[in-house]
Amino acid sequence: MAEHTNKQFDVDLERIRTQFLQMGGVVEAMIQESVDALTTGDMSLVERVLEREKEVNRHEVEIDEKVTQILARHQPTAIDLRSLLAVTKMLTDMERSGDEAEKISTVARRIYEDDHRFMPVIELRHMANCVRTMIHQTMDAFARHDSVLAAAVVRSDKEVDKEWKSAMRNLISYMIEDPRTISRGIDLLFIARSMERIGDHCKNMAERVIYMVHGADVRHQGVKMAERLVREETEGAAPKE
């Protein structure tokens, strides 16, 4: 009976992990499609993002319920318990990342529905690529229990913050120089802000991966502390020659 229970626990845990990765894939697609809607004006992408947002919400509810059930039925060991706790915390950040992608697509539609728009020339694609890469790497780190990659995601958030500050300065300059760009400039500020928040959510999830792997909470301790802990733990676990 114990063997069966352990096997069932492994199956249940793997289902949770798999569904969470699927949820991450949906959010990653939402980010790409929302930015594509902004750059191409393809409004069908906006509708696709809105539909995907419903899917993300469904995943969140279902995974939350599965975690509750597995905790009630089993007594997970330390590493498995950490995995479940990490998923419950990461769920919120993943769902909120989807919300931010939905905001981007909604603002993009508003921009293209305005026939009298004066668009400031601002480059947001690099920032978008950064956050999309972050969420992809976060999922990879989670799937492979790769704390080194997770620490790299934490580091990447610094780059996104720099991009956000640069975009904000440029947009404010445009709005001061040409009042016609104020309305669109504010819209683009909202989009850049959403991307910056997605970066924050990815950083939070990456920190949870580090906790899941090493049992150490690196939140609020800075990227250097996270990198140092991962380096020490990884080197300490390496086989000695």
N, C-alpha and C positions, 0 to 999 in steps of 0.2 A: 504493500500500500504506500509506504514511504517513497519507494522508487517511482511509482506511478505519479504520486503527488509532485515529486521533484520534476519529473518529465513534463507534467502539465504546467507547472510554473514556468519552465523554460519556454514552452510553446506560447503561453500567455504573454510573457515578457517580450519575446521576439515579435509577436503581433503588435504590441504597443510600439516597439522601436520602429518596425516597418511602417506603421501608419503615421508615425511622427515624421519619418523621412518623406513619406508621400505628401504630407502637409507642407513640409519645407519646399518640396518641388513645386507645389502649387503657388506658394508665396513668391518663389523665385521667378516663376513665369509671370505673375502679376506685376512684379517690378519691371521686368523687361517690356511687357506689353503696355504698361502705363507710360513709360518713357518713349516707346515707339509711337504711341498715340500723340504725344506732345511734339515729337520731331517730324512726323509724317502727316499729321492731321487725319489719320485713319480712325474715324469715330467708332467703327465696328470693334476696335480693340477695347474701347471704353466699356462697351456692353459685355465683352468677354471678361474683363477684369471684375465687373460687378457680379457676374455669375460665379466666378472663381471665389469671390469673397464669401459667398454663401457656402461654398464647399469648405473653405477654411474654417468657418464657424462650426460646420457639422463635424469636422475632424476634431476640433477642440472639445466639443461636448462628448463625443464618443470616446476619445482617449482619456479624458478626465474620469469618465464612468468606468472604463476598463482598469485604470490605476486604482480606483477605490475598491473595485471588486477583488483585484489581485492582492491588495493589502489585507482585505478582510478574510480571504481564503487561505493565505499562506503566511509564513513568517520568513521573509527574505533575509538572506545574509547581508553583511555590511555593504559589499560592492553592489549587490542587486538592489538593496534599499536605496543606496545613493543614486543609482540609475533611475529608479522610479521617482525619487524626490527631484532629481535634476529635470526629468521630463515634465513634471507638474509645474515647475518654475519656468521652464523654457516655453511651455505652451502659451503662456501669457505674452511673452515677448514675440513669439512667432505670429500669434493672432494680431497683435498690435502692428507688426510689420505689414501684414496684409491690409490692415486699416489704412496705414499710411500710403500704400500703393493705390488703394481705392481713392484716397484724397487726391493723389497726383493725377489720376485719370479723370476725375471729376473736374479739376481745375483746367486740365487740358481741353476738355470739351467746352468749358466756358470760354476759354481763349478763342477757340475756332468758331464758336457760335457768334462772336462779336465781329460784325462786318467792318467796324471802324477801329481796328486795333493798330497800335503803334508798338511794335515789339522791340525791346532792347536786345542788342546782340550780346547774348550771354551763353557761355559754354557750360552745359550741365551734364553732357553725356559722359565725361570722364568720372564725375562724381557718381553718376548712376551705375557705371561699370564697376566702380569701387565697391558700392554697397551690394550689388548683385554678386560679385565675387566673394564678398564677406559671408553672405548667407549660404553660398554654395560650399565654401570652405568650412563653415560652422557645421553643416550637415555631414561633410566628410569626416571632420574631427569627431563628431558624435558617433557616426557609424563605425569608425575604426578605433575609437578610444584613443585618439591621437592628441595628446595634450600639447605637443610642440606646435602643431598646426593651430590649435585653439589659442595658444599664446600669440601666434602670428596675427590672428584675427583681432585680438585685443590691441595689438600694435597698430593695425590698419585703421582703427577708429580714429587715431590721431590724424591720419592723412585726410579722412573724411571731414573732421572738424576744421582742418585748414582750408579745405575746398569750400565748406560752408561759409567761413568768414570771408574768404576771397569773393565768393559770389555775392554776399551781402554788401560788401564795400562797392563792388562794381555796379550793382543794381541801384544802390543809393546815389552813386555818382550820376548814372543815367537819368534818374528821376529828377535830380537837382538841375541838370543841364537842359532837360527837355521835359516839361510838365506833361506832354502828351503820353509819355511812357509810364506815368505813375500807376495807372490802373493795371497794366500788364506787368509792370515791375513788381507790384505787390503780389500778383498771381505767381510770378516766378519765384519770389521770396518764399511763398508758401510751399512751393514744390521743392525748393532747395532745403527748406526746413524739414520737410517730410523725409527727404533722403538722409539728412543728418540724424534724424530720429531712428530710422531703420538701422543706421550704423551703430547707434547706441544699443538698440535691441540685440543686434548681432554680437556686440561686445558682451552684453549680459549673458547671452546664451553660451558664448565661448568660455566665459568664467565658470559657468555651470558645468561645462565639459571637464574643465580642470578639477573642479570639486568631485565630479563623478569618478574620475580616474585616480586622483590622489587623496581625496578626502580632505582637501585644504580649501578654505574659503578665501579667495583672493579679491573679493569685491572691495572697492573703495581703497585699495592698497597701491594702485598705480600699475602701469604696464611693466615697469622694471622689476617690481616685486613678483609679478606673475611669471615673467620670463626667468627670474632667478630660481623660483621654486620649481618650475618645470625642469629647468636645466639640472638642478641638484637631484630631483627625484629620478629623472631619466638616467643620469650618469650613475646614480647609486644603484639603479636596477639593472644596469648593463652587466653582462657576465665578465668576470675578471680573467685576464689571460695569464 
